[in-house]
Amino acid sequence: MSLSPSAQKVQRTLEDLGYDYTVIEFEASTRTAAEAARRVGCEVGQIVKSLIFRTRESRRPILVLTSGANRVDEKRIGEYVGEPIIRAEPDFVREVTGFAIGGVPPIGHARPMETFLDEDLLQYEVIWAAAGTPRAIFQLTPAALQAMSGGKVVRVK
């Protein structure tokens, strides 16, 4: 089965960055961390959620790559960036990433953005991240995620 255009974009980005990870697209949804974990047979904590926030005043996009087991403390992230943040609206997410909510990957975005990586992801040997659609994911290591995203490792919860 060939990949959808958005999943192909993520696969090309991985290859362009020099990684040999393979995007897998399922017939069933991997939109939520629980669904993705069931599809690949891993813990929910091994699923990377790519969440887009925006700063309240300056409207800067902020990417938080968090464990599927965690809920992001928006106040804490706001302290890291120096101003309050809010969850981004779907149109803003698509504008800054080029992807729809539910399939936002950690890489290949339309615009660069400040990125934070959940320290809890570092405990796993392998993790899984969305790959452009609510049905596509790819496996990688936490070290590779940090390298490819440029994310600053922080406590997010």
C-alpha positions in Angstrom: 0.0 0.0 0.0 1.4 3.4 -0.9 1.5 6.2 1.6 -0.9 9.2 1.5 0.7 12.5 0.4 1.1 13.8 3.9 2.8 10.6 5.1 5.0 10.6 2.0 6.1 14.1 3.0 7.2 12.9 6.4 9.0 9.9 4.8 10.9 12.2 2.5 11.8 14.5 5.4 13.2 11.6 7.3 15.2 10.5 4.3 16.4 14.1 3.7 17.6 14.3 7.3 19.6 11.0 6.8 17.3 8.7 8.8 16.2 5.3 7.5 13.0 5.1 9.6 9.9 3.9 7.8 6.5 5.5 7.9 3.7 3.0 8.4 0.2 3.8 7.5 -2.7 1.8 9.0 -6.2 1.4 7.8 -7.4 2.1 11.3 -6.8 5.3 13.3 -3.7 6.1 15.3 -5.0 9.6 16.1 -4.9 9.2 19.9 -2.0 7.9 21.9 -4.1 5.0 23.1 -5.0 4.0 19.5 -1.4 4.3 18.3 -0.1 2.2 21.2 -2.7 -0.5 20.5 -1.7 -0.6 16.8 2.0 -1.1 17.4 1.8 -3.0 20.7 3.7 -0.5 23.0 3.0 1.5 26.1 1.0 4.7 25.8 4.1 6.5 27.2 6.1 5.5 24.1 3.8 7.5 21.8 5.0 11.0 21.0 2.3 13.6 21.0 3.3 16.6 18.8 1.2 19.4 20.3 1.1 22.9 18.9 0.6 25.8 21.2 0.9 29.5 20.6 2.1 32.3 22.8 -0.9 34.4 23.8 0.5 37.9 23.0 3.1 37.4 20.2 1.3 34.4 18.6 4.5 32.5 18.2 4.1 28.8 17.5 5.5 26.4 20.2 5.9 22.6 19.6 5.8 20.3 22.6 6.8 16.7 22.0 5.3 14.9 24.9 4.8 11.3 26.1 1.4 10.0 25.4 1.1 9.3 29.1 1.5 12.9 30.1 -0.6 16.0 30.1 1.3 19.3 29.3 1.4 21.9 32.0 0.8 25.0 29.9 1.8 27.3 32.7 5.2 25.6 32.9 5.8 25.8 29.2 4.8 29.5 29.3 7.5 30.0 31.9 10.0 28.4 29.5 9.1 30.7 26.6 8.6 33.9 28.7 4.9 34.4 28.1 1.6 32.6 28.6 0.7 30.0 26.0 -2.6 28.6 24.8 -3.6 25.5 22.8 -3.5 26.5 19.1 -6.6 26.5 17.0 -6.8 23.9 14.1 -6.3 26.5 11.4 -3.2 27.9 13.2 -1.9 24.3 13.5 -2.3 23.6 9.8 -0.8 27.0 8.9 2.4 26.5 10.9 2.9 22.8 10.4 1.3 22.0 7.1 -0.6 19.1 8.8 -4.0 18.6 10.5 -4.4 17.9 14.2 -4.3 14.2 14.8 -1.4 13.6 12.4 1.1 16.3 13.3 4.6 14.8 13.1 7.6 16.1 15.1 9.4 17.2 11.8 8.7 18.6 8.4 6.7 21.6 9.4 5.9 24.6 7.2 7.5 27.0 9.7 10.3 26.6 12.2 9.2 26.8 15.8 10.6 26.6 19.3 10.4 23.0 20.4 10.4 21.3 23.8 10.9 17.6 24.3 9.3 15.8 27.3 12.1 14.4 29.5 9.9 11.3 30.2 10.4 10.1 26.6 14.1 9.5 27.3 13.4 6.5 29.4 12.4 4.4 26.4 14.6 2.6 23.9 12.1 3.2 21.1 9.2 5.6 20.7 6.6 6.2 18.0 5.5 9.5 16.5 2.8 10.6 14.1 3.7 10.8 10.5 1.4 13.3 8.8 -2.0 11.7 9.0 -4.2 10.3 11.8 -3.3 6.8 10.5 0.5 7.0 10.0 3.3 6.6 12.5 7.0 5.8 12.6 9.3 4.3 15.1 12.5 6.1 16.3 14.7 6.6 19.3 14.5 9.4 21.8 18.0 10.5 20.8 17.0 10.7 17.2 13.9 12.7 18.1 15.9 15.2 20.0 18.4 15.5 17.1 15.9 15.8 14.3 13.5 18.2 16.2 16.1 20.3 17.9 13.9 20.1 21.0 15.1 21.3 24.4 14.6 18.5 26.9 12.3 19.7 29.7 9.8 18.7 32.3 6.4 19.2 30.6 3.9 18.0 33.3 
